[in-house]
Amino acid sequence: MTNTTKIWISHEHGPDLLGPVPEGCRVEIMPSPDKLPSDPAGVVFWVPPFLAKPDVVALAERMPALRVVQLMSAGADAWAGRLPSRVTLCDARGVHDSSTAEWVVAAILAFLRDFPVFARAQERGHWAYRQTGELAGKRVLIVGSGSIGRALEARLLPFEVSVTRVARRPRPGVHGVAELPGLLPSADIVVLLVPLTAETTGLVDKAFLERLPDGALLVNAARGPVVDTEAVTAEVSGGRIGFAADVTDPEPLPSDHPLWRLSNVLITPHVAGSVPGLLQRAYGLAGKQLRRFAAGEPLDNVVSDGY
């Protein structure tokens, strides 16, 4: 560390949330690529904006001194493989556990209890009495057994469900992704929480969907390209299964896309992590990482092979 170590963060309230800043560090606010506070060439530690777009990622090319990128997102797909080897990329694992788990539970309950149907009826002033589904007794398959997956399981178990866990590799109590073909036919609800990598892109294809039982619900809280959009559109169009998604491919989903108009589809605009507590948790993590970096200690949440 030098006496001129430059730290870029993305929010004006960020400095108050970082905690103690190591001596010799200068924190500057960079909310977007068109609002640079100074020459990017001197930036050493960077906390880019949440859900950064390609123009933000490209800015790293103008940072020869850059050593750490600390993301505010749990997913690192926009950054992995796009930074020089001298730069350590860290994700925000743990920051979005509660918010994303809450979104998944809310999406499942809204879908099973027909809240979208009742909301449309409310707009018409129509008392649309009907029997709905229920979450109790459902068999839930969580594909992605990281910190968000564990947070989701903790919130689902009080609803009297059974949970099966799937991860990239098998371990005690967790199935490997290679076992999915045998697990899908017995799942009432499948929740996707995997990072977007070469291996998970298109994971949910026609064959995957065809293995789901009639009436199953697929929930995508991962990244849009994990699901083959054409395949899922074809499958849900027939009404055999349901689909709830906070992410799509492409994103935003075009206004004329048929998924918008299907009654067995629930779509939200990538809002699972967009909650008031985001900044406090994200900058709390960034501050810890900055202090570890300044002290020469190993960083947490280092991204390797896209994870």
N, C-alpha and C positions, 0 to 999 in steps of 0.2 A: 504493500500500500504506500502511496506517496502522499504528499501534502496537497495534491490537486486531484484526488480521486473524484471523478464526476459520476453522480448517480442520477439516472433519469427515471421518474415515475410519471403516472398518467393523470393524477387527480390533485386538485389544489388542496384538498383536505388530507391527502396522503401523508405529508410530513408529521401531522399530529397523530397518525395511526401507526407509524413505523416503530415508535418507541425510541429509545436512545440511539442516536446516530454516531457511529465511531468517529473519533477525532480525525480530522483531515479529509472527511468526506463532504462534498458539496451536493446537496439535493436540488434538482431542478425539475420543473413540471413540463412534460411534453405530452399534451393531450391528443395530438394528431400530427401526421407528417407535414401538414401545412402550417404548423405552429411550433416550430423548433425554438427552444429557448437559447440555444447557442450552437456552436459547431459540434456536430455529432462525432467528430473524429476523436474527441477526448473522453467519450463515455466508456466507463469500465463495467458498471453494473446497471442493468436495465430492467425495469418492470413495465412492459408494454401494455397498451390498453386491453381490456377484457374483450375476447372474441375479435382479436385483431384481424384486419383484412390484409390481402397480399401487399398493398402499398406500405403497410407498417413493417411487415416481415422484410421487405426489400431494403428498408432503411438500415438494416444490420450491415449491409455491404459498405456503408459509409462510416463504419465504426471500427477502425483498425485496432483500437485499444480494448475493445469489448472482451470481457472474460466471462460474464454471467448474464444469462437471460432468465429471469424469474417470472414465469407466467402467472396470470390470475385465473386461468382456466385449468380444469382437470385434464382436458384433452390437449395434446401437443402436436396433433397431426399437421397443423399449418406451419410448424417450425421444424419438426424432426427432419434431419437430412438436408436442411437448408442453411445451416450455420457452419462456419469454419471449425475445424477440430479443436482449436484453442478455446472455443466458447463452450461453457458448461450450460446445458439447457435443463431447467428444473420446472416441473409442473406444480399445480396447486392442489395436489392430492390432500384431501381432508377438508378443504375450504368449502366444497360444494356438497358434502355428504348429506347434511340435513335438508337443504333446499331441494336437491334433486330427488332424494328419497320421498320427500313430501309431495313433490309433483307426481311421481309415479303412483303413490297411494291415491292421490286425488284423481288422477286420470282413470285408474282402475275403478274406483268407486263411482265416479261420474258415469263411466261407460256402463258398468253393470247395473246401476240403479236408474239408468235412462235419463240422467239430468239434461243432456242436450235435447232430447225429445220434449221434456217438460218445459225447457227454456223457450223452445220454438212455440209450444202451445201457449205459454204465458204471453208471448208477443201478440198472439191472436185473441187473448182473453178466453181461452178454451180450457175447460176442466177435463184434462185428458187422462182420466183414471185408467190404470193398467197395472198388471202384475209385473214386477221387475225381477232381475237376477239378484244374486247376493254374493258376497265375497266369502262368507263362511263356508268351509269345506272345500275350497278350491285348491287345486294342485298348481303351485307356482314354480316355474323354472327361471332362475336368475342366471343369465348368461353374462358373466363378468363378476367375479367374486373378489373385487377389491374393496376399498373402504366404503364406496357408495353402496355396493352390493350388500355389505354387512349392515350398513345403516338402514337400508331398505328392509332387510330381513327382520331386524329388530322392530321395525314399525308394522310389519305385516303379521308377525306371529300372534299378536293379541287378537287378530281377526279370525283365529281358528283355521288357519290354512296350513298346508304342508309345503315345505320349501325344499327344492333341489338346487344345488349350487353347481355352476360350471365355470371353469377357468381355462386359460390357455393350456395348462398342463395339469394332470390329475395329482391330487394329494389327499391325505386323509380327510374324509368328509366332503370332498370336492371332486366332481367328475371333470375329465378333460374334454376339450371342445370336440375331439374326434368321436366322442360318445354321443353327440347330439342326435344322430339319426335314430338311435334306439330310445332316446329320452323324449323326443318331441311328441310321439303319439299318445303319451299319457299326461300331457301338460294342458291344463285349462287356460293358464296365462303364461306367456313367455315374455320376460323383460330383458331388453338388450341394454347392457351397461359397459360394453367393451370399448376400448380406444380404437380409433381408426388407424389401421395399419394395412400393409399389403395383404396380410393374411385375413383380416376381417372385412376388407372391402368386398361387398357382394356376398357376405356370409349368408344372408337371408335371400335365397334365390327360389326359383320355382320348386325345386326338389324339397327344400327346407319347408316351404309353406304347405306343400301337399302332404307332408307328414303330420301336420297339426290336425287334431281331431275337429269334427264339426262343432261350431260354437266357440272355438278357442279365441283368445284375445292376444294379439301381438302388440307389445308396447316398446317403442323405440325412444329411449332417453340417452342414446349413445351419440352417433353421428349419422347424418342422412345416408351417405354412401354405404353404410353397413347393410342397408336394405336395398335390393334391386327394385327401384320404383315401378318399373313396368310390370315386374312379376307380382308385386303386392297389389297393384291396381287391378290387375286381371283377377287375382284371387278374391279380393274383397268385393269386387263388383258383382260377383254372383251371390254375395250374402252369406257365404259359408263360414267365414271367420270375421272377426273385428280387428280394427287397427287403430291404435292411439299413438300419436307421434308429436314430439316437441321439436324434432329435427327432420329435415327432408332433403331430398336430392332431386332437382336443384333446390337451393335455398336463397331467397324466399321461393316458395312454391308458386308458379305462375297462377294468376287469378282464374285462368280458364282451364286449369287442370281438373280432371274428373274426380280426383280424391276429395276436393272441396265439397262436392255435392252428394256424397254417399252418406246415407244415414247411419251406417255402421263404421264410420271413421270419425275420429276426434283429433283435431290438429290445433296445436298452440304454436306461436311464433318464436321458438327457441328462448323460452322464458324461465326454464327450470332453475337456473342459477341466478336470475336477475331479481334479487331480493335485497331489502335494506341492510342485512347483515353481511352482504358480500364484501364491501370495502374493508370493514373492520377485520374480518377474518383473513382476507387476502393480504392486506398490508401488515397484519400481525405476523403472518408467515414471512413476508418479504423482509420485514425488519429483523427477524431471527436469522434469516439467511444472510443478510448483509453483515450482521455482527459475526456470524461464523466465518464468512469470507474474509472479513477484516482481520480476524484472529488466526487465519490460516487453517481453519478446521474444515473437515469434509462437509459438503452440503447435503441436505436432505432432498428427497424427491427428484433425484437426478434421472433424466429420461435416457433410457437405453433401449434400442430396437423399437422405438416408438411408444414405449411404456414408461 
